[in-house]
Amino acid sequence: AIVWNKERVIPEFDIEKCTLCHKCIDVCEQNTLADFTEVKTRARLTP
């Protein structure tokens, strides 16, 4: 769900590919990734 954007030189999060495994949050060295569980769940429930 996270890919490196070579142009912007930053990681990008693709919520469509997220499986809510939290692995990205666990390995983030900067502790800058938020828990998107609530956002992802709401996105799936919204028609």
C-alpha distances in whole Angstrom, upper triangle without the diagonal:
4,7,10,12,16,18,17,16,14,10,8,6,5,7,8,5,5,8,10,10,11,10,8,11,14,13,13,17,18,17,15,12,14,13,12,13,16,14,12,15,18,15,16,19,20,22
4,7,9,13,15,14,13,10,6,5,5,6,9,11,8,8,11,12,12,12,11,8,11,13,12,11,14,15,15,13,11,13,14,13,15,18,16,15,18,20,18,19,22,23,25
4,6,9,12,12,11,9,6,5,7,8,11,12,11,12,15,16,16,15,14,11,14,16,14,13,16,16,17,15,13,16,17,16,19,21,19,18,21,23,20,21,25,25,27
4,6,9,9,7,6,4,6,9,11,14,16,14,15,18,19,19,18,16,13,15,17,15,13,15,15,17,15,14,17,19,19,21,24,22,21,24,26,23,25,28,28,30
4,6,6,5,5,6,6,10,12,15,17,16,17,20,21,22,20,19,16,18,21,18,16,18,17,19,17,16,19,21,20,23,25,22,22,25,26,24,25,29,28,30
4,6,5,7,9,10,14,15,19,20,19,21,24,25,25,24,22,19,21,23,20,18,19,19,21,19,19,22,24,24,27,29,26,25,29,30,27,29,33,32,33
4,6,8,10,11,15,16,20,21,21,22,26,27,27,26,25,21,23,26,23,21,22,21,23,20,20,23,26,25,28,30,27,26,30,30,28,30,33,32,33
4,6,8,9,13,15,18,20,20,21,25,25,26,24,23,19,21,23,21,18,19,18,20,17,17,20,23,22,26,27,24,24,28,28,26,28,31,30,32
4,7,9,13,16,19,21,20,21,24,24,24,23,21,18,19,21,19,16,16,15,18,16,16,19,22,22,25,27,25,25,29,29,27,29,32,32,34
4,6,10,13,16,18,18,18,21,21,21,19,18,14,16,18,16,13,14,13,15,12,13,16,18,18,22,24,21,21,25,26,24,26,29,29,31
4,7,10,13,15,14,14,17,17,17,16,15,11,13,15,13,11,13,12,13,11,10,13,16,15,19,21,19,18,22,23,21,23,26,26,28
4,6,10,12,11,12,15,16,17,15,15,11,13,16,15,13,15,15,15,12,11,13,15,14,17,19,16,16,19,20,18,20,23,23,25
4,6,9,9,8,12,12,14,12,13,10,11,15,14,12,16,15,14,12,9,11,12,10,13,15,13,12,16,17,15,16,20,20,22
4,5,6,7,10,12,14,13,14,12,14,17,17,16,19,19,18,15,13,13,13,11,13,15,12,11,14,15,13,14,17,17,19
4,5,5,9,9,12,12,14,12,14,17,17,17,20,20,18,16,12,12,12,8,10,12,9,7,11,12,9,10,14,14,16
4,6,8,11,13,14,16,15,16,19,20,20,23,23,22,19,16,16,15,12,12,14,11,8,11,12,9,10,13,14,15
4,6,9,11,13,13,12,15,17,18,18,21,22,21,19,16,16,15,12,13,15,13,10,13,15,12,12,16,17,18
4,6,8,9,10,10,12,14,15,15,19,20,18,17,13,13,11,9,9,12,11,8,11,13,11,11,15,16,18
4,5,8,10,11,12,14,16,17,20,21,19,19,15,14,12,10,9,12,12,9,10,14,13,12,15,17,19
4,6,8,9,10,12,14,15,19,19,17,16,13,12,9,8,6,10,10,8,9,13,13,12,15,17,20
4,6,8,9,10,12,13,17,18,16,17,13,13,10,10,9,13,14,12,13,16,16,16,18,21,23
4,5,5,6,9,10,14,15,12,13,10,10,7,9,9,12,13,12,14,17,17,17,20,22,25
4,5,5,6,9,12,14,12,13,11,12,11,12,12,16,17,15,17,20,20,20,23,25,28
4,5,5,6,10,11,10,10,8,10,10,11,12,16,16,15,17,20,19,20,23,24,27
4,6,5,9,10,7,8,6,7,7,10,11,14,15,14,17,19,19,20,23,24,27
4,6,8,10,8,11,9,10,10,13,14,17,18,17,19,22,22,23,26,27,30
4,6,9,8,11,10,12,13,15,16,20,20,19,22,24,24,25,28,29,32
4,6,5,7,7,10,12,14,16,19,19,19,22,24,23,25,28,29,32
4,6,8,9,13,15,17,20,22,22,22,25,27,27,28,31,32,35
4,5,8,11,14,16,19,21,21,22,25,26,26,28,30,31,34
4,6,8,11,14,16,18,18,19,22,23,24,25,28,29,32
4,6,10,12,15,17,16,17,20,21,21,24,26,26,29
4,7,9,12,14,13,14,17,18,18,20,23,23,26
4,6,9,10,10,12,14,15,16,18,20,21,24
4,6,8,8,9,11,13,14,16,17,19,22
4,6,5,6,8,10,10,12,14,15,19
4,6,5,6,9,10,11,12,14,18
4,6,5,6,9,10,11,12,16
4,5,5,6,9,10,11,14
4,5,5,6,9,10,13
4,5,5,6,9,12
4,5,5,6,10
4,5,5,8
4,6,8
4,6
4
